[in-house]
Amino acid sequence: MSRQPMASRHALPVKQLLLTLLAWSVAFVIFFPILWMVLTGFKTETAAIADPSFIFSPTLESYQAVQARSGYARFAINSVAVAFGSTLLALLIAIPSAYAMAFLPTKRTKGTLLWMLSTKMLPPVGVLVPIYLIFRDVGLLDTRTGLILVYTLMNLPIVVWMLYTFFKDMPKDILEAGRMDGASTFQEVWYLLLPLTLPGIASTGLLSVILSWNEAFWSLNLTSSKAAPLTAYIASFSSPEGLFWAKLSAASTMAIAPILILGWMTQKQMVRGLTFGAVK
């Protein structure tokens, strides 16, 4: 009678070990391109092409060349302004929209949500020409304001959907109690809804920042020099002569470093927000 429990106790650590090894293997496969990019940035151009190995003499030659060619700080400031500006604007629009859809739904609410999400299926190149012409006529080409507007519209469907999901998990009794105490709609949202759904709002904002930071299509087509973010900065290291792998890797490492640090610092908030309401 005692053999079965003993076998189960031995099988459990083995299963946990296998799952742990599998998880680390998957994580390494996902992270490997980033690791290879960082290592390539410390090689010379010759070594980056002719010596694809982990053992080499590191050098800062590529980073010095990248800094000498163009100022990293200007592009980084543009990325920060555009990413956080578009996220703030998207949240200002999405919070009242998601509140209305979650707590004051109509028969068209689900259809509206599906329509908003369907806009993400449209290839950006399909609307490039009209947006470019509109921006040219109103003077928004190569401006931070123009990119903030485009990034806001690009991320708004996802932001609204996520906030709608978080708000739907909110107990309506709490809002009804506040309403019975005489709270206005603004007070209901500001003092009750936002504090209770703050993890979800934070994770939504972080996701919007990441999406805006990594967006390349619109930045390459709507900017040239003044408002160009780090995605355009990376693209500038490709030329008709070919790709300069070491310099391109160094520039890419410098471009993703801030968002990687932000993601690492806020990973607990991100996980907490994305699992908000999952366990009742």
N, C-alpha and C positions, 0 to 999 in steps of 0.2 A: 504493500500500500504506500510505502514511503518513497518508492523509486520514481513514480511519476512527478511528484512535486519537486524532487531533486533535479530531475531532467529538465523540468520547466525553468528552474532557477538558473541552470547552466545555459539554457538556450537563450534566455532573455539578454544577458550581456553580449553574447555573440551577435544577436540581431541588432542590438544598439550599436555595436562596433561597426557592423556592416553598413548600417544606415548613416553613421557618422562619416565613414570613409567615402560613401557615395555622395554625401552632401559636400564634403571637402573637394571631391573630384569635380563635381559640377561647378562649384564656386571657382576652382582653379581654371577650368575651361573658359568660364565667363570672364574672369579677370585677366587671363593670359594676354589678350591683345593690348590691354592697358599696360601691363608689365613690359611687354616687348616694346611698346612705343616709348616708355620712359627710358629703358635701357638704350634704345637706338638714339635717343637724344643726346647721350653722353659719348657717342662714337663720332669719328670723322666720317665724311661723305664716302671715302674709299672703303672704310671698314664696314659702314652700314650696308653697302652693296656686296662686297666681296667676302665678308667675314660674318655670316649669320650664326654667331655663337654667343654663349653667356660669358665667356672668358675673354676680356679685352682690357686695354688700358683706357680708363675713362678720361674724358677731356671736356672742358667747358667751351670748346671752340664753336660749337653750333649755337649755344645760348648767347655767346658774345656776338656772333654774326647776326642772330635774330634781333638782338637789342640794337645793334648798330644800324640795321636796315630801317627799322621803324619803331616808334615808341609804343611799347606794350601798354603803358599806363592809360593812354588816351582811349585805346580800344576797350580796355578793361572797364573804364569809367562808363563808356557807352553801354556795355553789356549790363552793368549793374543798374544803370538808370532805366534802360529799356525793360529788363527782366522784372525788376521790382515795381516799376511804374505800371506796366501792363497788368501785373498781378493785382496790385492795389485797385486799379480801375475795374478789372474783371470781378473782384470780390464786391466792390461797391454796387455793381450792377446785378451780380448773381445772388447776393444775400436776400434782397427784397423779392427777387423773382422766384427763388427757391421757396421762400416763406409763403408766398401766395399760392404756389403750386402744391405745397405740402399741406397747408392748413385751410386754404380756401379753394379747393379744387373745383373744376367744372367738367363737363363732359368732353371738353376739348383739351384738357390738361395732358393726358397721355399722348394724344396725337401731336401736341406741340413739342413735348419732350422728344418723341421719336423724330420729328422733323428737324429739331435742333441737332440731334446726334447724327442724322443723315448728312448734314452739311460737312461733317468730317470725312465723308466718303468721297467728296468732290476733290479731284486732283488740283492742287494750288495753281498749276500752270494754266488751268482752264479759266481762271479769273485774273490772271496776271496782267493781260493787256488792258482791260477796263480799269483796274485799280491803278496801274501805272499812269494811264492817261488822266485819271481823276487827280491823282497826287501831283502830276506835273502841272495841271491847270490851277490847282489851289496852293501850290508852293510847298508841298509836303515831301517832295523827293529829297533824299539825303538829310532827313531831320529825325531827331529822336521822337518827336511827337508823332510823325507818320508811322514809325515802327511800333510805337506803343499802341496806336490804334489798331494796326494790323494784328499784332500779337494778342491784343485783347479779344478781337473778334475770332481769332484762331483758337484760343483756349476757352472762350466763354461757354460753348456747349458742354465741355467736360467739367468745368467748374460748376455750372448749374446742376448737372446730373449728380455730381458727388454731393453737393450741398443738399440737394433735394433728398437724396438717400439718407443723409445724416439727420435732416430735419424730420423725416418720416418716422425715424426711430425714437424721436423725442416724445415722451408721454404728453398727450394733449391735456391731461388733467392739470398739469402745472400751469400751462398757459391759461386755461379756463379759470383757475383759482386767481391768477393775477388779474384777469379781466373782471372777475367779480369784485375784486378789491378796488376797481376803478382805474386800472392801468390803461393808458392809451396804447395804440398799436406800436408806436415808437418805443415806449417804455417796456412793452411786452417783449419786443425784439432785443432791445439793448440790455435790459436788466435780467431777463429770464432765458431767452433763447440763446444768445451769443455765449454767455458764460458756460452754459451746460453743454454746448456743442463746440466749444473752443478747440478740443483736440481734432475734430473733423475739419474745422475751418483751417487750422494750422497745417494739417497734412495736405489739404487741397491747395492752399497757398504755396507750399513747398513744391508740390508737383507742377504747379503753373510756372513757378520760377525756373525749375529744371527744364521744362519744355521750351520756355522762352529763351533760356540761355543757350540751348542746343540748336535752335532754329537757324537754318542756313539759307534756305531758298529765298525767303523774302529779304533777308539782309543783303544777299548778293545782288538782288535785282532792284532794290529800292534805295540803296546807298552806294556811295562811291568813296568818300573820304571823311567828311565831317562827322557823320553819325554811324560809321561802320563799327559793328561790334567785333568780338573776338572770332566769330565764325568767318567773317570776311578777312580778318587778320591771318587765319590759318590758310585760307584759300589763296592768299597773295604769295604763298611760297610754292605754288605750281606755276610753271612757265612753259612756253613753247619748246624750250630746250629739254624739258623733262621735269621730273619730280626730284627735289633735293631731299632725300629721305631723312637724313640726320637733322637738317634744319626744320623740316616739316614736323618731325617728331618732337623736337624741342619746342616749337611754337605750339603744337597741340597739347603738350604737357603743361605749358604755362597757361593755356586757355582753359583746360579742364581742372586745374588745381583748385581754384576758388570754389567751384561747385562741388568737387569731391570733398573738400574740407567742410563745406556747409552740410552736405549729406551725411558725413560722418558725425558731425556735432549734433545733428537733429534726427538721427536714425530712430531713437526711442520715440520721439514725438510723431515721426512718420508712421511707424508701426502701430502706435497707439491710436492714431487718427484713422488709419486704414482699417483697423479692426474695431472701430467705435461702433457699439451697438450690436456686434456679432454675437456676443454672449449675453443672454438675458438672465 
